[in-house]
Amino acid sequence: MAPDNSVPEHGRPDRVARGIARLLAAAGLAVDAYLHARLAGRYDEVTATLGQGLLFRVDAALAALAALLVLTWRRPAADTFAWLVATGGLALLLLYTYVDLGAPGPLPDMYEPGWSGDKKLAALAQAVAVLATVFLLLTRPRVLGRHRR
């Protein structure tokens, strides 16, 4: 009888695809972190209770943390955190590009309707991270035989 060379349900091709998705998610988040950290100083003058430069630095820190977690801590919580950071960042970027909210509460007026090269790159990086983390969350292997009580 010939040996069974079939690939298990969550075998090597799935691991490779998930590894690529992790790299794409981390790369998108790293680009987002770099851009927001680099641009933060330009926005320090845009303030209310909170400054836009500070918000850019917070986004940079969260994106950097999410990139590290998605690469090193291969758990649904890390993937979910990375998804939240990327999705939230992209949603805010689009919101403040297309909607003039003024200065809601402690936030400064961050309306900026133009599409600079940095903004386009940030949107692309965040979109890649969103898609990659969605893939990770939808294709995570299920452990059979474990019951919660």
Contacts in CASP RR format, 6 or more apart in sequence:
PFRMAT RR
TARGET T0000
AUTHOR 0000-0000-0000
METHOD contacts of the structure
MODEL  1
MAPDNSVPEHGRPDRVARGIARLLAAAGLAVDAYLHARLAGRYDEVTATL
GQGLLFRVDAALAALAALLVLTWRRPAADTFAWLVATGGLALLLLYTYVD
LGAPGPLPDMYEPGWSGDKKLAALAQAVAVLATVFLLLTRPRVLGRHRR
7 13 0 8 1.000
10 141 0 8 1.000
14 139 0 8 1.000
14 141 0 8 1.000
17 135 0 8 1.000
17 139 0 8 1.000
18 135 0 8 1.000
18 136 0 8 1.000
18 139 0 8 1.000
18 140 0 8 1.000
21 132 0 8 1.000
21 133 0 8 1.000
21 135 0 8 1.000
21 136 0 8 1.000
21 139 0 8 1.000
22 70 0 8 1.000
22 71 0 8 1.000
22 74 0 8 1.000
22 132 0 8 1.000
22 136 0 8 1.000
23 71 0 8 1.000
24 128 0 8 1.000
24 129 0 8 1.000
24 131 0 8 1.000
24 132 0 8 1.000
25 67 0 8 1.000
25 70 0 8 1.000
25 79 0 8 1.000
25 82 0 8 1.000
25 86 0 8 1.000
25 128 0 8 1.000
25 129 0 8 1.000
25 132 0 8 1.000
25 133 0 8 1.000
25 136 0 8 1.000
26 67 0 8 1.000
26 68 0 8 1.000
26 70 0 8 1.000
26 71 0 8 1.000
27 67 0 8 1.000
27 125 0 8 1.000
27 128 0 8 1.000
27 129 0 8 1.000
28 67 0 8 1.000
28 86 0 8 1.000
28 125 0 8 1.000
28 126 0 8 1.000
28 128 0 8 1.000
28 129 0 8 1.000
28 132 0 8 1.000
29 63 0 8 1.000
29 64 0 8 1.000
29 66 0 8 1.000
29 67 0 8 1.000
29 70 0 8 1.000
29 82 0 8 1.000
29 85 0 8 1.000
29 86 0 8 1.000
29 125 0 8 1.000
29 129 0 8 1.000
30 63 0 8 1.000
30 64 0 8 1.000
30 67 0 8 1.000
31 121 0 8 1.000
31 122 0 8 1.000
31 125 0 8 1.000
32 59 0 8 1.000
32 60 0 8 1.000
32 63 0 8 1.000
32 86 0 8 1.000
32 89 0 8 1.000
32 122 0 8 1.000
32 125 0 8 1.000
32 126 0 8 1.000
32 129 0 8 1.000
33 59 0 8 1.000
33 60 0 8 1.000
33 61 0 8 1.000
33 63 0 8 1.000
33 64 0 8 1.000
33 67 0 8 1.000
34 60 0 8 1.000
35 118 0 8 1.000
35 121 0 8 1.000
35 122 0 8 1.000
35 125 0 8 1.000
36 56 0 8 1.000
36 57 0 8 1.000
36 59 0 8 1.000
36 60 0 8 1.000
36 63 0 8 1.000
36 122 0 8 1.000
37 56 0 8 1.000
37 57 0 8 1.000
37 60 0 8 1.000
39 56 0 8 1.000
39 118 0 8 1.000
40 53 0 8 1.000
40 54 0 8 1.000
40 56 0 8 1.000
40 57 0 8 1.000
40 60 0 8 1.000
41 53 0 8 1.000
41 56 0 8 1.000
42 53 0 8 1.000
43 51 0 8 1.000
43 52 0 8 1.000
43 53 0 8 1.000
43 55 0 8 1.000
43 56 0 8 1.000
44 51 0 8 1.000
44 52 0 8 1.000
44 53 0 8 1.000
44 54 0 8 1.000
46 52 0 8 1.000
46 53 0 8 1.000
46 108 0 8 1.000
46 109 0 8 1.000
46 110 0 8 1.000
47 108 0 8 1.000
48 103 0 8 1.000
48 105 0 8 1.000
48 106 0 8 1.000
48 107 0 8 1.000
48 108 0 8 1.000
48 109 0 8 1.000
49 105 0 8 1.000
49 106 0 8 1.000
49 107 0 8 1.000
50 106 0 8 1.000
50 107 0 8 1.000
50 108 0 8 1.000
51 108 0 8 1.000
52 108 0 8 1.000
52 110 0 8 1.000
55 107 0 8 1.000
55 108 0 8 1.000
55 110 0 8 1.000
59 85 0 8 1.000
59 89 0 8 1.000
62 85 0 8 1.000
63 85 0 8 1.000
63 86 0 8 1.000
65 81 0 8 1.000
65 85 0 8 1.000
66 78 0 8 1.000
66 81 0 8 1.000
66 82 0 8 1.000
66 85 0 8 1.000
66 86 0 8 1.000
66 129 0 8 1.000
67 82 0 8 1.000
69 78 0 8 1.000
69 81 0 8 1.000
69 82 0 8 1.000
70 78 0 8 1.000
70 79 0 8 1.000
70 82 0 8 1.000
70 133 0 8 1.000
70 136 0 8 1.000
72 78 0 8 1.000
76 137 0 8 1.000
76 140 0 8 1.000
79 133 0 8 1.000
79 136 0 8 1.000
79 137 0 8 1.000
79 140 0 8 1.000
80 133 0 8 1.000
80 137 0 8 1.000
82 129 0 8 1.000
82 133 0 8 1.000
83 129 0 8 1.000
83 130 0 8 1.000
83 133 0 8 1.000
83 134 0 8 1.000
83 137 0 8 1.000
85 129 0 8 1.000
86 126 0 8 1.000
86 129 0 8 1.000
86 130 0 8 1.000
86 133 0 8 1.000
87 126 0 8 1.000
87 130 0 8 1.000
89 126 0 8 1.000
90 123 0 8 1.000
90 126 0 8 1.000
90 127 0 8 1.000
90 130 0 8 1.000
93 119 0 8 1.000
93 122 0 8 1.000
93 123 0 8 1.000
93 126 0 8 1.000
94 123 0 8 1.000
95 101 0 8 1.000
96 110 0 8 1.000
96 111 0 8 1.000
96 112 0 8 1.000
97 112 0 8 1.000
97 113 0 8 1.000
97 114 0 8 1.000
97 115 0 8 1.000
97 119 0 8 1.000
98 113 0 8 1.000
99 111 0 8 1.000
100 109 0 8 1.000
100 111 0 8 1.000
100 113 0 8 1.000
101 109 0 8 1.000
101 110 0 8 1.000
101 111 0 8 1.000
102 109 0 8 1.000
102 111 0 8 1.000
103 109 0 8 1.000
112 119 0 8 1.000
END
